[in-house]
């Protein structure tokens, strides 16, 4: 039997991390078995449909190279199909028309709550049928006193009493199906072999098993993925990470890093390997390595992983990806030589956890730094000593030609200068670094000056900043 999986989101919002994981695991299992990965949009709840959500889902899958096979399925285009199958269930006694008005349903629910009973429909319309031309819904006729069993690949055998199930609405009065009917009909017609979805759908599965049995169809294999949890083992909320995938991308997480991170949420490769590309994930993925326990969403782990991927990029590739963030930070990068920008990125690449950090980290390359004069003082050195060091260094650098403004040459020349002038290294290099960066923590002074060396006026920029630093100490 061909392995056929599907990702079936509702367009009620942009694709979230949990949805991306579900799509990824469906994709991996189909590709692992040379099968088909399908995309179905469950868009029958028009009131909750968000404009742009469908386009976002499709684009996000493309961004992560989770390419689906066959055409896109839209449930809203298949209403006659669902109606046909719902009527078939009525005809064979597995479903029935329900004409109850909302007022009666509310009274029933209130009475059950007062009696501390679980809210369920009371099958009134099963024996009180009215004219089918009157407004009605179609309900599943759940049999009494029956044990419904199914085997989940992750959780094993699950058994539920039919007495605990409600006579679920299958077809609404407006002709639109509910999730349960459309889900089962489509999975059958699309020949889905494995239903891989979040384990919040486990309570719905017995109803689906009943429907498969009512139609005389074979059930697919069910695979329910563990919940996504916070570090405190609570269900993930929007505030703590359950946000749209596009938000993570906009923050500067690389798609390949995010996909690698998501793959490890509930799947254990059983090896020491943590870095996987998509091809390696396909090779190593298997359903028996899925965890039962909830998967902890660790943002620190994601940042670490993203940093690993950023460091693995060629600086030219990093430049292409990070340029929008430089522009967003207000830097007119088109006015600068590309070599200057590449040298800046080379300095910061190892320190970045996400691309959006770049603006704050390199601001001093584009704007004169602002800082407290006290920051120039090396440890407990006297201010006059630091001022003297800066002035001597400024005079020395003025004698060096622009072509010597490269990191290696500057390091050699400045170290000679320190030795000849009998100065202390920290009393020269510390205020030099602060003067040109304005930061307490930054790349080394020679690296920074090397980057400025890519500018035609790089020497002038450095001398100007040294002069400004000396003035702060007067």
Secondary structure, 3 states (H helix, E strand, C coil): CCCEEEECCCCCCCCEHHHHHHHHHHHHHHHHCCCEEEEEECCCCHHHCCCCHHHHHHHHHHHCCCCCCCCCEEHHHCHHHHHHHHHHHHHCCCEEEECCCHHHHHHHHHHHHHCCCCCCCCCHHHHCCCCCCCCCEEEECCCCCCEEEEEECCCEEEEEEHHHCCCCEEECCCCCECHHHHHHHHHHHCCCCEEEEEHHHHHHHHHHHHHHHHHCCCCCEEEEECCEECCCCCECCHHHCCCEHHHHHHCCCCHHHHHHHHHCCCECCCCCCCCCCHHHHHHHCCHHHECCCCEECCHHHHHHHHHHHHHHCCHHHHHHHHHHHHHHCCCCHHHCCHHHHHHHHHHHHHHCCCHHHHHHHHHHHHCCCCCCHHHHCCCCCCHHHHHHHHHHHHHHHHCCCHHHCCHHHHHHHHHHHHHHHCCCHHHHHHHHHHHHHCCCCCCCHHHHHHHHCCCCCHHHHHHHHHHHHHHHHC
